[in-house]
Amino acid sequence: MTETKAPILLVDDDRDLLKLISLRLTAAGYAVQTAESGAQALAQLALARPRLVITDLRMEGMDGMALFDRIHAAMPTLPVMILTAHGTIPDAVTATRRGVFSFLTKPFDGKDLLAQVEQALKFSGGTETGGATEDWRAAIVTRSQRMEEVLRQAKLVAGSDASVLIFGESGSGKELLAQAIHLASARAKGAFMAVNCAAIPEHLLESELFGHAKGAFSGAIYAHRGLIQAAQGGTLFLDEIGDMPLALQAKLLRALQDRSVRPVGSTDMVPVDVRIISATHRDLSESIRGGSFRPDLYYRLNVVSLALPPLSERREDIPLLCAHFIEQLAGRYNKPARTFSPEAMELLVNASWPGNVRQLLNVVEQTVALSTSPLVPASLVQQALHDDNTMMVSLDEARRAFEHDYLLRLLRATEGNVTQAARMAQRNRTEFYKLLQRHDLSPALFKSEKAEKA
């Protein structure tokens, strides 16, 4: 049985030509989808995942270049080929300068078309056939155009050994994307090691990453290789890299430059061959300006950057993710698979999701565990969203809320006396005023009439 090659979207308002080219590509083993207008093509792109678009240039309504511009704005790595009977050299030059992969004049040679198609798919990382070839991204459930573009870029960068920096909110799936890149790379047979730089104290994080020699410190009763050595030939994922202490940033930079590590308490350098993928929810540019992140390490890690959209910007994925989670959870709770009522699903789709996919999983798990009927009611979802929204707050948000409430209590207790409040907070007046400005708090609002007269 012949395997189907990568899917192609073919766009032409000439039905006869559309059918002819479709037959030729199908005979060559490609899965072909067709559209008779640019608008129809854009609608199909929202549902399908073609690896290549082939479009006529001159069409009623939206022409081929306008369609290319719309595609390129949303999915800049999706290759587009343009076919036309009206082609000229200036047209071709203009099209290719704007990013069109190739420009073929009709009538075209069939072999030339197939050769260009194969070349375009190689360029996009899409020459592989269906089935098991998508295993690298199997853990990522999506129909979102934005996520598909991120995955397309991830597949492209996986073919190299470049360091990747993933930006995304907490719970948006940064580690899943890192694993997908690893599985799509030549290092897939090697280890994938992950560490959260914000979850481990500095003295332990150094040993965890670089290893230590026997007797390096109290309790080091045996030598430890560390995660960088453990990932030899594979991938090391450094989650929340923005929280790594400055001293360790310098040591990591040296390890990346020298391609070797020196375990704690050892004088020997150990060569390593590891691909680094890192992730953060922070604005590292701001961290660099604030002096908490090294610019030289940033440029070393950020060879390629990928930005994960939050769940609130890919709401079309929520029903898919719910079905996926329900299937996983049914076995765990030894219950038949549940479905959400239309009202419950509406609540889920319209929720704010500050905790992203991780929060969605928590809500689905709670409702599945508590549901006593095959249909999960809206009331259970409402309860889970209320409970979860109080829990799913980022560390930065929690710290800011605490700081704001703490300052309010100080100002109330001292009736707006900044000197006294600063003394109680063990901060000098300048620092304390900066804190008040950060939270838009005016001491004058807390002064009593008696204090104002005094």
N, C-alpha and C positions, 0 to 999 in steps of 0.2 A: 504493500500500500504506500503510495507516494504522499509524503508529508506536505501540508500546505505551507507556503512561504509567507513572509511578512505581509500584513494587510496594506492595501493601497486604496486611496480615495481618488476616483477619476471624475473630473468635472468638465462637462461640455453641454452646450444647449443644442447641439446637433445629435439627435437620437441615433441616427445611423452610424455616425462616427463613434459615438459613445459605445455602442454595441460592438463595433468592429475592434476598437482598442481593448475593450473589456475582454472579448474572446481571446485576443492575442496574449494578454497578460495572464488570464486564467489558464490558457494552454501551457504557459511557462511555469505554472504552479503557484501563482500568487492569488491571495484572497482579495477579490476586487469588490469595492463598494462604489456605487455610482450616484452622481447628483447632476441635475440638469440646470442648475443655476448656482451662483455664488451664495445666495441666501440659504438654499437647500444644503449646500456643502457645509456652511457654518453650523447649521442645525445638526447635521450628522457628526461633525467634529465634537459636539458637546456630549454625544452618546458613545461614539466609537473611539478607537485608539489606532488610527492608521499610522504607519511608519513613514509614509510618503504621500504627498498630494501631487497629482498631475492635472493641470487645468488648462483649458483653452484660454487664449488671450482675449479675443473679441467675443463677448457674450452680452445678451440683453441685460439691462440693469447693472449689476455689479460685474465689472470685467475682471480678467485674470490678475492684473496688477493690484487692483483694489482688494481682491480676495487675498492675494499674497500679503498685503499690508495688514489686513485684519488677522491673518494667521500668525504672521511674524510678530505682531505686538503681543499676542497671548502665548505663543509657543515658538520662541526664536530658534530652537534647535530642530524643528520639524522641517525637513527639506521639501521644497516646492519646485516642480518642473513645469515649465510653461510651453505649450504647443500652440502654433499659430500658422495660418496660411498667409499672414500679412507681415511676417517677420522681416526686419531689416537689420543691418549691422548696428545702427544707433540704438534700436530697440533692445537688441541683445546686450549691448554694452551697459545700457541703463539698468536693465533688469538684473544683470549679474552684479553690478556695483551695489545695488540695493539689497542683495542677499539671495536672489533667486538661484537655485542650484544649477539649473541648465535651461537652455532656451532652444527648442527644436522647431524647425520650420516644416510645415506640412506641404507636400507629402514627404514623410520621413521613412527611412529604412527601418524595417522591423528589428533587425539585429542591433542597429544603433540605439533604438529605443530601449531594448532589453539591457544592453550594455550600460546605458546611462542610468537605468533603474537600479541595476545591481550596484553601480558605483555610488549612487545616492544613498542606498540602504546601508552600504558599508560605512559611509560617512556618518550616518545617524545611529550606527550600532544596531541596525534592525535587519540584518540578513539572515538571522537565525530563524528556524522554523518554529511552529507553535508547540503546544504541549509542555514538555518538561523544561523547555528553554525559559519559561517564565517563572520557574521555581525561585529565582533570585529575589523576586518581588512578591512572592506568594503571601507573605505576612502583612503586606500593606493593602488594605481593603479600600478601594476608592473608585469613583467614577468622575471625580472632579478634574476639570481641565487644568486647573492650576497645579494639582498634585501630579497629574500625568506629565506636565512639563518638567516638574522637579525630578520625576523618575526618569524622564528622557535624558536630562542632564546628568543624573546620577549614573545611568548606563554608559554614557559617553566617558565620564571621568573615570569610571571603573576600569576602562581599558588602559589607563595609564597608572603610574605610581605616585601621582601628584598628591600632596597633602590636601585634605578637604576640611573646611570649617563650615559646620551646619548651624544656622541661626534659626531659632524658633522658640516659642513660648513653652513654659513647663507643661509637660503632658502631651505635646503635639506629635511625638513619635520620632524624636531625633535618633534614639538608639536603633529603632527599627530601620530607619533609612541608612544608618551606618552599616548595619548588618547586611542590608540589601546590596550596598556598594561592595562590601567584602565578598559576598556570594557571587556577584557578577564579575569579579576580578580574577586575575590569574593566581591570586593568593587564596582562592576559595578553599583549597585543601589544607591550608594552614589554619592556625588557631585564630579565633576572634576573642580578644580579651578586652573587657570594659572596666573602667573605674570612674567613680563619681568624685571629682576633685573637691566638691563642697562637703562631702559626707565623711571625710576622714581627716583627723587632726594632722597638722603639718609634719610632726616627727614620725608619725606612722605612715603618712602618704609617701614620704621619701623612701622609706624601706619597701613599701608596697610596690612602688614604681621601679626603683633601681636595684632592689635587693640589698642584702647585707651579709657581711662575713661573720663567721662564727665568733662569738665574743665581742662583736662590735659595740654592744651596749648591754646593760643589765637585762637578762632574759633571753638574749640571743644565743641559745644553746646549740643552734645548728645554723649552717649557711642557708640563705634564702635567695632564690634566683631573681625574684621580682617580676612584675608583669611585662616589662619591656623585653626581657629575655624569654619569658614564657610565650610571647607572641612572635618569636623568631619565625620568619618565613610567612607570617600572617599579618594581622591588622590589630593595632592598639587603638581603642576608642576612649578618648579623654572627655568625659561628659562634664559640663559646667567648668570648662577650662578657665573662664573668667574669674573663678574663685580660687585658683591656684596661687599660693603665696609667692611673693617676688623671688625669694631665695631659690625656690624650686623651679621657677620659670627660667632662671639663669642656668641651672643644671640641666634642665630639659633642652634648652637651646644648644648647649654644648654637646649633648648627646646626639641631637639631630644633625649638627654640623659635622661631628667626628664619626658618626655612625657607630658609636661605641658607648658603653656605660661603665661607670665605676661604682660598684656596690658600696654601701655605707661600711666604713671600717676596713676597706680594702685599698691596696695601692695598685691593683691590676685593672687594666682596661679590658673590657669584654666586647668584641665586635658584635654588632646586631644588624639584622636586615628586617626592618619592620616598617609597615605603612602606617602613618598617623592620620586618624580621623578625629577631629575634635568638635565640640558643640558647646553652645552657650545660649542663654536667654538674655544675656546682658548686651548693652551697646559697648563693644570693646573700644570703639573710637573715644567714647567718653571716659572709659577706664584708663586709656592711654593718656588722655589730657589730665586726668586726675592723679596720674603717677602710680596707679595700682596694677598696670599691665605693661609689659615691655613691648615697645614697638617692633624691635627686631624679631622677637618671637612671634608677634602677630603676623608679620609678613612671611615668616617661615611656615606658619600653619595655614595661612589664608591664601594658598596658591589658587584654589578654586573654592568659591563660597556658594552654598545652597541655602535658600531661605524657605522654610516650611511654613505654609499658611496655617493660621489658627483654625480650629474647627468652626468658628463662627463665620469664616470665609469659605467654607466648603460644606455648607449645610446639606447639599445633595447627597453627601456621603453618610449622613446620620441614619437613614433607614437601613442602608447596607451594613453599617457597623453594628447596628442593633441586632440585625438578623445573625450576623457573624458571632457576636457575643452570646446571644441566646443559645445558639447551637453549641458553643463551648461550655456554657454553664448548665445546660440541661443534664448532661452526664454527671457533673459534679454534685448536683442537688438531687439526683435520681428522680427527676420529674420530667413529664412530657414537655416538649418544647413549647414555649409560650409565644403569643403574638401580642402586639400592642393594639389597643383600640384606636380608631381614627383620632379620637380626642386626645388620647395619650401621646400618639405619635406627633400630633400637632404641637403639643407642649414641648416635646423633645426637640423638634426641628426649630422651634422659635426661642428656645432657651439661650442664655448668653454664653454659657460654657467657658468660664474663666480658667477652668482646669483642663480644657480641651478633651482629647480622646480618653485620657486617663480618668477624668471625671465622668465621662459618658459611660465607661465600663463600670465605675462604681455605682452609678444610678441604675443601670440595667441589672447589675448583680443584686442590688437591694430589692428591686421590684420583682425579679424572678424568685428570689428567696422568700418573699412575703406573699406572693400571689397565690390565691387558693382556687383560681379559675383559669381556664386556658387563655382567656383574654385579659391582659393586664389593663386595669382601669386607669383613667386619668388621675383619680385621687391618689393612687400609690405613686405615680410619677411626680405629682405635685409635692407630695410629702418628701420624696427622695431628693428632689431638686432643692427644696427648702433646707433640708438637713445638710445636703452636700455643699450648697453654696456657702454655708457658714464654715465649712471645713476647708474647702478647696481655695485657699488664698495663698499667693506666693509669699516667700519669705520677705521679700522687699515690701510687699503690701502690708504684711503683718507688722513688720518693724516700723513702717511709717505710721500705721494706725496707732500702735502703742506709743510712739514718740509724740504724736499729736495729743493723745489723751493725757499723757504724762505732763506735757507742757500746760495743758488746760488746768490740771489739778494744782500745779505749782503756782500758776497765776491767780487762781481762785484763792489758794491758801495765803498768798502774800499780798492779795488785793492789788496786783499789778506792779509790785515793787520789784523791779528787774534785778537790783543789786542783791536783794535777799533771795530771790528765786534762783539766780545764778549760783549763789553760795550753796543753796540746798542741792542743786544739781551737780555741784562740784565742777563748775565750768566758769571761765572768766567771762566778763560782761560782753566782750566782742564775740566770742563763740556763741554765747547765749542769744545775742541779738540775731546772729545769722540763723540760728535754729528757729527763732520766732518768724523771721522773714520767709524761711523755707515753707513754713506752715501758714503763712498769711495771718499771724496772730498779732494783735495790737495790745500792748500792756494797758493802754489808756481805757480800754473797754472794761477792764477788771477793777479799776480804781473806784473805791467807795466815795460817796459824797464827802465824808469826813476826811479822807485822805486827800481829796482834791482841794478842799479848803485849806488843809495844812500846807 
